[in-house]
Amino acid sequence: MHRFSFLSLCVVGIVVVLFSGETRTAEAVTCDLSELSPCLAAITSSKPPSSTCCSKLTEQKPCFCQYLRNPTMKQFVDTPKAKRIATTCSVEYPQC
């Protein structure tokens, strides 16, 4: 059960990243879901996202469309909570 919760949180984090919208390619970005782990607290509670979470969302922008195209990740990325976090971080949802 703990493993499922962590996986769910990671997926939700990816959803948040996907909402960050730009399709530009950044330098040396590694598309890794675990990079969004600083967003887990915001995903699992009503707390606002941390500055680290927002930074990671911005950093992972080049990966958003890749995450959205993955059916496993998309189901977690396209959630109201993920959208709220992205909005709070001033990250737009991507147009892929």
C-alpha positions as CSV (number, residue, x, y, z in Angstrom):
1,M,0.0,0.0,0.0
2,H,2.9,2.4,0.8
3,R,4.4,1.6,-2.6
4,F,1.1,2.4,-4.3
5,S,0.8,5.8,-2.5
6,F,4.3,6.8,-3.5
7,L,3.7,5.8,-7.1
8,S,0.4,7.7,-7.1
9,L,2.1,10.8,-5.7
10,C,4.8,10.6,-8.4
11,V,2.3,10.4,-11.1
12,V,0.4,13.3,-9.7
13,G,3.6,15.2,-9.7
14,I,4.0,14.5,-13.3
15,V,0.6,15.8,-13.9
16,V,1.5,19.0,-12.4
17,V,4.6,19.2,-14.6
18,L,2.5,18.6,-17.6
19,F,0.4,21.7,-16.8
20,S,3.5,23.8,-17.3
21,G,2.9,24.2,-20.9
22,E,6.0,25.2,-22.9
23,T,7.2,23.0,-25.6
24,R,10.7,24.4,-25.8
25,T,13.6,22.1,-25.3
26,A,15.7,22.9,-22.3
27,E,19.4,22.1,-21.9
28,A,20.2,18.7,-20.6
29,V,16.8,18.0,-19.1
30,T,16.3,14.4,-17.9
31,C,12.7,13.4,-18.0
32,D,12.4,11.6,-14.7
33,L,9.2,11.4,-12.6
34,S,11.2,11.3,-9.4
35,E,12.3,14.9,-10.1
36,L,8.8,16.0,-9.1
37,S,9.0,14.4,-5.6
38,P,9.1,17.9,-4.0
39,C,5.5,18.3,-5.2
40,L,4.2,15.3,-3.2
41,A,3.3,17.4,-0.1
42,A,1.1,19.7,-2.2
43,I,-0.5,16.8,-4.0
44,T,-1.3,14.8,-0.8
45,S,-2.5,17.8,1.3
46,S,-4.1,21.2,0.9
47,K,-0.7,22.9,1.4
48,P,0.5,25.2,-1.3
49,P,3.4,23.9,-3.5
50,S,6.9,24.8,-2.2
51,S,9.3,26.9,-4.2
52,T,11.3,23.8,-4.9
53,C,8.2,22.1,-6.3
54,C,7.6,25.1,-8.6
55,S,11.2,25.1,-9.7
56,K,11.0,21.4,-10.6
57,L,7.8,21.9,-12.5
58,T,9.5,24.6,-14.5
59,E,12.6,22.5,-15.0
60,Q,10.6,19.6,-16.3
61,K,8.5,21.6,-18.9
62,P,10.2,19.9,-21.9
63,C,8.9,16.6,-20.6
64,F,5.2,17.5,-20.1
65,C,4.0,16.3,-23.5
66,Q,5.9,13.1,-23.1
67,Y,4.2,12.5,-19.8
68,L,0.8,13.4,-21.2
69,R,1.2,10.9,-24.1
70,N,1.8,8.1,-21.6
71,P,-1.6,6.6,-20.6
72,T,-0.3,5.5,-17.2
73,M,1.0,9.0,-16.3
74,K,-1.8,11.0,-18.0
75,Q,-4.4,9.6,-15.6
76,F,-2.5,11.2,-12.7
77,V,-1.5,14.4,-14.5
78,D,-4.9,15.4,-15.6
79,T,-6.4,16.0,-12.2
80,P,-7.9,19.1,-10.6
81,K,-5.2,19.1,-7.8
82,A,-2.4,18.9,-10.3
83,K,-3.9,21.8,-12.3
84,R,-4.2,23.9,-9.0
85,I,-0.6,23.3,-8.3
86,A,0.5,24.3,-11.8
87,T,-1.6,27.4,-11.6
88,T,-0.2,28.3,-8.2
89,C,3.3,27.9,-9.7
90,S,2.4,30.0,-12.7
91,V,3.0,27.1,-15.0
92,E,0.6,26.7,-18.0
93,Y,-0.9,23.4,-19.1
94,P,0.7,22.2,-22.3
95,Q,-0.9,22.2,-25.8
96,C,0.5,18.9,-27.2
